[in-house]
Structures are given as structure tokens and as C-alpha cells.
Amino acid sequence: MLAIKRENWIISLIMLFAMFSVNALAGTGMVKSVKGDVTIKREGKTLNAKAGSLLQVSDTIVTGPDSTVGITLEDGTLLSAGPNSSLALNKFMFDSTTNKGALDATLKHGTLAVVSGKLSKTSPDAVTYRTPTTILGVRGTEFVIETESKDK
């Protein structure tokens, strides 16, 4: 009887670890560096961003005055948002086997430096950055976007 309970406990533990692993892989990317006041808006909640914070589709990353954040997406794309910026991750899908997928992000206001990852090399038409007045398709590998908006 004790052996059966022990086996059930081990199976439950393995399933628990598997669920956490799947959830970690389901993310969009990760916050790599934070300077100053940086938050993540997710499902109506505001979370303090810190190095190691996992990001999800529909997250909005907001930096305060004199603040910056560095983000690495699963495909290797590097994003760096400057002070007083708001960046929404609208869509992100990435297949690590084929390196195909899609990325759609909106810089509502502020500055964003981008170093493109694998998606822009294999699926350049599927990578889009938006601002309140412009939609940018990616054709280069490194660029900077700056915008101002009344809707900060």
C-alpha cells in the first residue's frame, strides 16, 4: 500500500514539474536588464519588472523617467526600451525548429532599439512594429524607433 502511494506521489511530482516547464516555454521572452522603474501590465494588473521576469503575449512593458529595460525574445530578438516608454507585445509565435512565426509589437510612446532575431531572417513579412502613426515592416537587422503620443 505504501509503494502505491509513493508511486502516485512521484507521478504527481513529475506532472507538476512538466506543467511548470510547459508554462515557462509558453512565454514570449524574458526581461534581461532593468534600470529604474519598469513595470509589466498584464491582465489588468501591474507587476514590477526585474531581470528574469518572463513575458507573455499581451503584456505591456512601461518604463519610468530615467528608466530602461532590456528584453530578449525567444527567437533572439533584442529589444531595449528607453525612458518614458510603453511597449505592447501584441503577438509572438516562434517555432524553434523552422525559425518561423510572427512578431507584432506596438511602441505607444518612447524609444525602442531593436536587434532582430531569427524571425526577421526567416519570416521578414511576419515581423511588424507599430507606433500610433506608423506601421514598420522589418527589412534590416538593427534599428531605433522613437515616437511621442498624447495618450501616454
MOBELPE-V53954 format. One record per pair of residues at least 6 apart in sequence whose C-alpha atoms are under 7 Angstrom apart, sorted by the first residue. I is the first residue (numbers start at 1). J is the second residue. Records with the same first field share a line. If there is no record, write none. Layout:
I=J, J
This chain:
27=54, 55, 56
28=55, 56, 57, 73, 74, 92
29=54, 55, 72, 73, 74
30=52, 53, 54, 55, 71, 72, 73
31=50, 51, 52, 53, 54, 70, 71, 72
32=51, 52, 70, 71, 72
33=51, 69, 70
34=50, 51, 68, 69, 70
35=67, 68, 69
36=66, 67, 68
37=63, 64, 67
38=48, 49, 62, 63, 64, 67, 69
39=46, 47, 48, 49, 61, 62, 63
40=46, 47, 48, 49, 59, 60, 61, 62
41=47, 59, 60, 61
42=58, 59, 60
57=89, 90, 91, 92
58=88, 89, 90
59=88, 89
60=86, 87, 88, 89
61=86, 87, 88
62=85, 86, 87
63=83, 84, 85, 86
64=83, 84
65=83, 84
66=83
67=82, 83
68=81, 82, 83
69=80, 81, 82
70=79, 80, 81
71=78, 79, 80
72=78, 79
75=94, 117, 118, 119
76=117, 118
77=115, 116, 117
78=114, 115, 116
79=112, 113, 114, 115
80=112, 113, 114
81=111, 112, 113
82=110, 111, 112
83=110
84=110
85=109, 110, 111
86=107, 108, 109, 110
87=105, 106, 107, 108
88=105, 106, 107
89=104, 105, 106
90=104, 105
91=102, 103, 104, 105
92=102, 103, 104
93=101, 102, 103
94=100, 101, 102
95=101
99=118, 119, 122
100=119, 122, 123
101=119, 123, 126
102=119, 126, 127
103=126, 127, 128
104=127, 128, 129
105=128, 129, 130
106=129, 130, 131
107=130, 131
108=131, 132, 149
109=147, 148, 149, 152
110=146, 147, 148
111=145, 146, 147
112=144, 145, 146
113=143, 144, 145
114=142, 143, 144
115=141, 142, 143
116=141, 142
120=127, 138
124=138, 139
125=137
127=137, 138
128=135, 136, 137, 138
129=135, 136, 137
130=136
131=147
132=149
